[in-house]
Amino acid sequence: MTKSEFLQQLREKMKGLPKTDIEDRVNFYSEMIDDRIEEGLSEEEAVRDIGNVDEIVTKQIDDTSLTKIVTEKVKPKRRLKAWEIVLIILGFPLWFPLLMFILTMLLVFYIIWWSAVIVLWSIEGSLIMSVFAAIVNMFAFTFRGELLSGFGYFGLSLLTAGLSIFLFMGCVAVTKATFQLMKKVTLKIKKSIIGEEN
């Protein structure tokens, strides 16, 4: 692939992003290709060395904020005609509640998901506190001469410590998976807004 073909593909696949971002990326990769050519690579080798256009575009979309993408997409390309304005106003009782319903459902799903993660961490915290409470009770019963109860609390502290270690690993895994899921969902939303099909 030649430099011009590469830059053209890059420009086409990023067309839903803000124009300044597109030009910055195209200029950046143009200079990068030129630098590699100056180092002795052929044009095709320099382009191949840079990487896949789709991966570059996905990274750029991921790095661009959702608000910036929405702002670019909502920006009018032309002046609205009078009949279009009237249609938007007359359709407001229909499209606005639907939009609010969809946004509310997304927000509810987001809150419920994170609430489940927070509940897991709360259970982890209470297990850790149970370990300390069992240890305190173990010493209290031992000093009172009730060795059997002290050993019982010692066993309970070991059990809750083991459970809290396993739950901690689960909490970390669920939290990481949640962050990755949210990142993927956000990337999908961004791609659907700019119109890229992947």
C-alpha positions as CSV (number, residue, x, y, z in Angstrom):
1,M,0.0,0.0,0.0
2,T,1.3,3.4,-0.9
3,K,1.4,6.4,1.5
4,S,-1.4,8.2,-0.3
5,E,-3.6,5.1,-0.2
6,F,-2.9,4.6,3.5
7,L,-3.7,8.2,4.3
8,Q,-6.8,8.1,2.2
9,Q,-8.1,5.0,4.0
10,L,-7.2,6.6,7.3
11,R,-9.1,9.8,6.4
12,E,-12.2,7.8,5.2
13,K,-12.4,5.5,8.2
14,M,-12.1,8.4,10.7
15,K,-14.7,10.6,8.9
16,G,-17.1,10.7,11.8
17,L,-14.5,12.1,14.2
18,P,-13.9,15.9,14.6
19,K,-12.1,17.3,11.5
20,T,-9.2,18.7,13.6
21,D,-8.5,15.3,15.0
22,I,-8.6,13.7,11.6
23,E,-6.2,16.2,10.2
24,D,-3.9,15.9,13.2
25,R,-3.8,12.1,12.8
26,V,-3.3,12.2,9.0
27,N,-0.4,14.7,9.4
28,F,1.1,12.7,12.2
29,Y,1.1,9.4,10.2
30,S,2.3,11.3,7.0
31,E,5.3,12.6,8.9
32,M,5.9,9.1,10.4
33,I,5.9,7.5,7.0
34,D,8.3,10.2,5.7
35,D,10.6,9.7,8.6
36,R,10.8,5.9,7.9
37,I,11.4,6.6,4.3
38,E,14.3,8.9,5.2
39,E,15.7,6.0,7.4
40,G,16.0,3.9,4.2
41,L,12.7,2.0,4.1
42,S,10.7,1.9,0.9
43,E,7.3,3.6,0.8
44,E,5.4,0.2,1.1
45,E,7.7,-1.0,3.9
46,A,7.2,2.3,5.8
47,V,3.4,2.0,5.5
48,R,3.5,-1.7,6.6
49,D,5.7,-0.8,9.5
50,I,3.2,1.7,10.9
51,G,0.4,-0.9,11.2
52,N,-3.2,-1.7,10.3
53,V,-5.5,1.3,9.5
54,D,-8.4,-0.3,11.4
55,E,-6.3,-0.7,14.6
56,I,-5.2,3.0,14.3
57,V,-8.8,4.2,13.8
58,T,-10.1,2.1,16.7
59,K,-7.3,3.5,19.0
60,Q,-8.2,7.0,17.8
61,I,-11.9,6.5,18.5
62,D,-11.1,5.0,21.9
63,D,-9.0,8.1,22.7
64,T,-11.6,10.6,21.6
65,S,-14.2,11.5,24.2
66,L,-17.8,10.5,23.7
67,T,-19.0,14.1,24.1
68,K,-16.6,15.3,21.4
69,I,-17.9,12.7,19.0
70,V,-21.5,13.5,19.8
71,T,-20.9,17.2,19.4
72,E,-19.3,16.6,16.0
73,K,-22.2,14.4,14.9
74,V,-24.9,16.8,16.1
75,K,-23.3,19.8,14.5
76,P,-25.6,20.8,11.7
77,K,-24.1,20.4,8.2
78,R,-26.6,22.9,6.7
79,R,-29.3,25.3,7.9
80,L,-32.5,23.6,8.7
81,K,-35.5,24.5,6.5
82,A,-38.7,25.9,8.0
83,W,-40.7,22.7,7.5
84,E,-37.9,20.7,9.2
85,I,-38.0,22.9,12.3
86,V,-41.8,22.6,12.4
87,L,-41.6,18.8,12.1
88,I,-39.0,18.7,15.0
89,I,-41.3,20.9,17.2
90,L,-44.4,18.9,16.4
91,G,-42.6,15.6,16.9
92,F,-41.2,16.7,20.2
93,P,-44.0,15.0,22.3
94,L,-43.1,11.7,20.6
95,W,-39.3,11.7,20.2
96,F,-38.3,13.4,23.5
97,P,-40.0,10.9,25.9
98,L,-38.6,8.0,23.8
99,L,-35.1,9.5,24.0
100,M,-35.5,10.1,27.8
101,F,-36.8,6.5,28.3
102,I,-33.8,5.1,26.5
103,L,-31.3,7.3,28.3
104,T,-33.0,6.4,31.7
105,M,-32.8,2.7,31.0
106,L,-29.1,2.9,30.1
107,L,-28.5,4.9,33.3
108,V,-30.5,2.4,35.4
109,F,-28.6,-0.6,33.9
110,Y,-25.3,1.2,34.6
111,I,-26.2,2.0,38.2
112,I,-27.5,-1.6,38.9
113,W,-24.3,-3.1,37.4
114,W,-22.0,-0.9,39.5
115,S,-24.3,-1.5,42.6
116,A,-23.6,-5.2,42.3
117,V,-19.9,-4.6,42.2
118,I,-20.1,-2.3,45.2
119,V,-22.2,-4.9,47.1
120,L,-19.4,-7.5,46.4
121,W,-16.8,-5.1,47.8
122,S,-19.0,-4.4,50.9
123,I,-19.3,-8.1,51.6
124,E,-15.5,-8.3,51.3
125,G,-15.2,-5.5,53.8
126,S,-17.5,-7.1,56.2
127,L,-15.6,-10.4,56.0
128,I,-12.4,-8.6,56.8
129,M,-14.0,-6.9,59.8
130,S,-15.3,-10.4,60.9
131,V,-11.7,-11.6,60.9
132,F,-10.7,-8.9,63.3
133,A,-13.8,-9.3,65.4
134,A,-13.2,-13.1,65.7
135,I,-9.6,-12.5,66.7
136,V,-10.6,-10.0,69.4
137,N,-13.2,-12.4,70.7
138,M,-10.6,-15.2,70.7
139,F,-8.3,-13.2,73.0
140,A,-11.2,-12.1,75.2
141,F,-12.5,-15.7,75.7
142,T,-9.0,-17.0,76.2
143,F,-8.2,-14.4,78.9
144,R,-11.4,-15.3,80.6
145,G,-10.3,-18.9,80.7
146,E,-12.8,-20.2,78.2
147,L,-10.3,-21.9,75.9
148,L,-12.8,-23.9,73.9
149,S,-14.7,-20.8,72.9
150,G,-11.3,-19.1,72.2
151,F,-10.3,-22.0,69.8
152,G,-13.8,-21.7,68.2
153,Y,-13.2,-18.1,67.5
154,F,-9.7,-18.8,66.2
155,G,-11.2,-21.3,63.8
156,L,-13.8,-18.8,62.8
157,S,-11.2,-16.2,62.1
158,L,-9.2,-18.6,59.9
159,L,-12.4,-19.5,58.0
160,T,-13.4,-15.8,57.4
161,A,-9.8,-14.9,56.5
162,G,-9.8,-17.7,53.8
163,L,-13.2,-16.6,52.5
164,S,-12.1,-13.0,52.4
165,I,-9.0,-13.9,50.4
166,F,-11.1,-15.8,47.8
167,L,-13.7,-13.1,47.7
168,F,-11.0,-10.4,47.2
169,M,-9.7,-12.2,44.1
170,G,-13.3,-12.4,42.8
171,C,-14.0,-8.8,43.5
172,V,-10.8,-7.7,41.7
173,A,-11.7,-9.9,38.7
174,V,-15.3,-8.6,38.6
175,T,-14.1,-5.0,38.9
176,K,-11.6,-5.4,36.1
177,A,-14.2,-7.2,33.9
178,T,-16.6,-4.4,34.5
179,F,-14.1,-1.7,33.5
180,Q,-13.3,-3.7,30.3
181,L,-17.0,-4.2,29.5
182,M,-17.7,-0.5,30.0
183,K,-14.8,0.4,27.8
184,K,-16.0,-2.0,25.1
185,V,-19.6,-0.7,25.3
186,T,-18.3,2.9,25.1
187,L,-16.2,2.1,22.1
188,K,-19.2,0.4,20.4
189,I,-21.4,3.5,21.1
190,K,-18.7,5.8,19.7
191,K,-18.3,3.6,16.6
192,S,-22.1,3.5,16.0
193,I,-22.3,7.3,16.4
194,I,-19.6,8.0,13.8
195,G,-21.0,5.3,11.6
196,E,-18.1,2.9,11.4
197,E,-19.1,-0.7,10.9
198,N,-16.9,-3.2,12.8
